Amino acid sequence: ERTPVSSTNINSIGYDANTETLDVEFSNGGIYRYSGVPQGVYDAFISASSIGQFHHGNIKNQYSYEKIG
């Protein structure tokens, strides 16, 4: 389950603390699943003043991912 966010590039974010997986749904329809993302990173991401900038600086190219949609 994903939470809608206010961002020009990202529609919603989902997180599973048990598996440390982060799902990011982009405005273009792509959905990516990032692995090994700690709870603290998700907490900072979901509350960031700029969701897109946080993703670019702290998640993209930092965690392994797969395209799931």
Buried (B, 14 or more C-beta within 10 A) or exposed (E): EEEEBEBEBBBBBBBEEEEBBBBBBBEEEEBBBBEEBEEEBBEEBBEBEEBBEBBEEBBBEEBEBEEEE
